[in-house]
Amino acid sequence: MIHQNWHERETNKKLKCVHTDAKKYIVNNKLTTGNVYDVKNETEEFYFIVDNSGKVGGYYKEYFEEIN
């Protein structure tokens, strides 16, 4: 039940949003190109980040690049 304490978890890494051109879903109202987001969890296909709404959402990895 990791989703119950996502906001209190440590940030794994930071990501920069490189585009919001989604093929299937609308993401431009939750992500902003150029913004940096905190990663709370990661799977093979998704990053779970704190998005513009202040909540944790899962997004495809194709929208981001890692910041060193």
N, CA, C and O of each residue as an XYZ file, in Angstrom:
272
protein
N       0.821     -1.188      0.000
C       0.000      0.000      0.000
C       0.870      1.258      0.000
O       0.696      2.156      0.824
N       1.776      1.295     -0.914
C       2.736      2.393     -1.022
C       2.047      3.731     -1.305
O       2.564      4.786     -0.935
N       0.895      3.689     -1.952
C       0.209      4.916     -2.343
C      -0.312      5.727     -1.156
O      -0.618      6.910     -1.307
N      -0.417      5.115      0.008
C      -0.970      5.823      1.157
C       0.020      6.795      1.800
O      -0.390      7.688      2.542
N       1.311      6.634      1.527
C       2.283      7.543      2.140
C       3.276      8.105      1.119
O       4.425      8.377      1.468
N       2.860      8.278     -0.112
C       3.750      8.794     -1.159
C       4.305     10.174     -0.841
O       5.482     10.431     -1.094
N       3.507     11.048     -0.306
C       3.960     12.421     -0.048
C       5.036     12.473      1.030
O       5.875     13.373      1.014
N       5.028     11.534      1.956
C       6.024     11.509      3.026
C       7.299     10.777      2.620
O       8.313     10.897      3.307
N       7.274     10.034      1.539
C       8.441      9.260      1.101
C       9.542     10.181      0.579
O       9.293     11.303      0.139
N      10.770      9.661      0.645
C      11.900     10.400      0.091
C      11.774     10.503     -1.414
O      11.186      9.642     -2.069
N      12.335     11.574     -1.951
C      12.374     11.733     -3.401
C      13.510     10.885     -3.943
O      14.652     11.033     -3.508
N      13.209      9.981     -4.905
C      14.217      9.094     -5.474
C      15.184      9.857     -6.363
O      16.397      9.660     -6.287
N      14.646     10.727     -7.204
C      15.452     11.537     -8.120
C      14.584     12.657     -8.647
O      13.394     12.738     -8.343
N      15.187     13.508     -9.431
C      14.453     14.621    -10.041
C      14.460     14.434    -11.551
O      15.440     13.971    -12.135
N      13.348     14.805    -12.165
C      13.187     14.681    -13.612
C      12.753     16.016    -14.191
O      12.062     16.800    -13.540
N      13.166     16.258    -15.416
C      12.724     17.436    -16.156
C      11.755     16.970    -17.233
O      12.040     16.022    -17.964
N      10.621     17.632    -17.329
C       9.641     17.319    -18.358
C      10.130     17.881    -19.688
O      10.402     19.077    -19.793
N      10.243     17.019    -20.712
C      10.762     17.463    -22.002
C       9.653     17.728    -23.023
O       9.860     18.484    -23.972
N       8.494     17.123    -22.844
C       7.352     17.404    -23.730
C       6.063     16.903    -23.097
O       6.088     16.075    -22.187
N       4.947     17.407    -23.582
C       3.631     16.963    -23.118
C       2.773     16.539    -24.305
O       1.545     16.616    -24.246
N       3.415     16.094    -25.376
C       2.706     15.664    -26.584
C       2.275     14.211    -26.449
O       2.925     13.305    -26.969
N       1.186     14.008    -25.753
C       0.683     12.657    -25.507
C      -0.134     12.176    -26.698
O      -0.887     12.943    -27.297
N       0.021     10.913    -27.030
C      -0.735     10.327    -28.136
C      -2.143      9.952    -27.723
O      -3.080     10.061    -28.514
N      -2.293      9.509    -26.478
C      -3.555      8.930    -26.061
C      -4.234      9.684    -24.916
O      -5.462      9.696    -24.828
N      -3.452     10.309    -24.046
C      -4.001     10.940    -22.855
C      -3.692     12.438    -22.847
O      -2.794     12.895    -23.554
N      -4.431     13.188    -22.056
C      -4.172     14.616    -21.893
C      -3.273     14.776    -20.670
O      -3.685     14.462    -19.553
N      -2.063     15.257    -20.870
C      -1.143     15.453    -19.750
C      -0.708     16.897    -19.609
O      -0.069     17.250    -18.618
N      -1.039     17.747    -20.582
C      -0.550     19.129    -20.528
C      -1.206     19.958    -19.433
O      -0.733     21.058    -19.147
N      -2.272     19.474    -18.813
C      -2.857     20.207    -17.693
C      -2.278     19.748    -16.352
O      -2.584     20.341    -15.318
N      -1.446     18.701    -16.355
C      -0.802     18.209    -15.134
C       0.715     18.338    -15.170
O       1.357     18.332    -14.119
N       1.300     18.456    -16.362
C       2.743     18.603    -16.525
C       3.028     19.857    -17.330
O       2.229     20.257    -18.177
N       4.172     20.476    -17.064
C       4.602     21.647    -17.805
C       5.989     21.378    -18.356
O       6.897     21.005    -17.614
N       6.151     21.567    -19.652
C       7.453     21.368    -20.287
C       8.485     22.301    -19.655
O       8.252     23.502    -19.523
N       9.622     21.735    -19.269
C      10.689     22.506    -18.654
C      10.686     22.476    -17.131
O      11.698     22.806    -16.514
N       9.577     22.089    -16.509
C       9.526     22.006    -15.049
C      10.268     20.781    -14.548
O      10.417     19.790    -15.262
N      10.730     20.867    -13.307
C      11.419     19.759    -12.649
C      10.461     19.153    -11.622
O       9.819     19.873    -10.857
N      10.373     17.815    -11.618
C       9.442     17.108    -10.748
C      10.178     16.096     -9.878
O      11.210     15.555    -10.274
N       9.632     15.847     -8.682
C      10.179     14.871     -7.746
C       9.591     13.499     -8.020
O       8.373     13.357     -8.129
N      10.438     12.490     -8.134
C       9.991     11.113     -8.363
C       9.794     10.444     -7.012
O      10.708     10.418     -6.188
N       8.610      9.906     -6.787
C       8.301      9.213     -5.542
C       8.384      7.702     -5.700
O       8.632      6.990     -4.728
N       8.178      7.206     -6.923
C       8.271      5.776     -7.191
C       8.483      5.598     -8.688
O       8.197      6.499     -9.476
N       8.983      4.439     -9.070
C       9.281      4.171    -10.472
C       8.995      2.707    -10.767
O       9.319      1.825     -9.972
N       8.386      2.464    -11.916
C       8.202      1.105    -12.402
C       8.913      1.004    -13.745
O       9.582      1.944    -14.175
N       8.769     -0.114    -14.387
C       9.421     -0.317    -15.681
C       8.924      0.670    -16.733
O       9.684      1.084    -17.609
N       7.664      1.043    -16.647
C       7.041      1.874    -17.677
C       6.700      3.292    -17.226
O       6.589      4.192    -18.059
N       6.533      3.503    -15.922
C       6.031      4.777    -15.405
C       6.936      5.381    -14.343
O       7.671      4.682    -13.646
N       6.856      6.723    -14.242
C       7.358      7.459    -13.091
C       6.146      7.946    -12.326
O       5.176      8.401    -12.932
N       6.182      7.861    -11.010
C       5.139      8.410    -10.163
C       5.712      9.674     -9.531
O       6.621      9.615     -8.703
N       5.168     10.805     -9.933
C       5.716     12.103     -9.545
C       4.644     12.956     -8.879
O       3.449     12.684     -8.993
N       5.096     13.993     -8.181
C       4.184     15.015     -7.670
C       4.005     16.007     -8.806
O       4.928     16.752     -9.137
N       2.810     16.018     -9.409
C       2.563     16.841    -10.598
C       2.070     18.237    -10.227
O       2.111     18.620     -9.057
N       1.606     18.993    -11.211
C       1.172     20.376    -10.999
C      -0.027     20.505    -10.065
O      -0.247     21.571     -9.490
N      -0.798     19.443     -9.907
C      -1.951     19.489     -9.016
C      -1.554     19.302     -7.554
O      -2.375     19.495     -6.658
N      -0.286     18.924     -7.308
C       0.169     18.672     -5.945
C      -0.067     17.254     -5.499
O       0.258     16.895     -4.367
N      -0.634     16.432     -6.379
C      -0.892     15.026     -6.070
C       0.097     14.156     -6.833
O       0.745     14.612     -7.774
N       0.205     12.908     -6.420
C       1.094     11.971     -7.094
C       0.337     11.331     -8.249
O      -0.772     10.824     -8.078
N       0.954     11.361     -9.430
C       0.367     10.754    -10.610
C       1.407      9.930    -11.343
O       2.606     10.191    -11.242
N       0.942      8.934    -12.080
C       1.843      8.082    -12.855
C       1.860      8.523    -14.309
O       0.811      8.700    -14.928
N       3.063      8.700    -14.849
C       3.226      9.173    -16.224
C       4.266      8.327    -16.937
O       5.225      7.856    -16.326
N       4.066      8.137    -18.238
C       5.038      7.396    -19.038
C       6.405      8.060    -18.956
O       6.506      9.282    -18.843
N       7.448      7.254    -19.014
C       8.813      7.759    -18.914
C       9.219      8.619    -20.104
O      10.181      9.381    -20.012
N       8.505      8.509    -21.213
C       8.869      9.251    -22.425
C       8.742     10.769    -22.281
O       9.297     11.506    -23.097
N       8.032     11.248    -21.275
C       7.840     12.680    -21.077
C       8.989     13.344    -20.327
O       9.003     14.568    -20.200
N       9.954     12.571    -19.827
C      10.961     13.095    -18.914
C      12.375     12.736    -19.318
O      12.613     11.800    -20.081
N      13.319     13.520    -18.777
C      14.733     13.169    -18.819
C      15.283     13.358    -17.414
O      14.852     14.248    -16.682
N      16.237     12.513    -17.046
C      16.809     12.585    -15.713
C      17.755     13.775    -15.596
O      18.448     14.139    -16.547
N      17.765     14.369    -14.409
C      18.669     15.464    -14.095
C      19.788     14.885    -13.239
O      19.529     14.182    -12.263
N      21.021     15.180    -13.605
C      22.147     14.664    -12.819
C      22.539     15.607    -11.719
O      23.469     15.324    -10.964
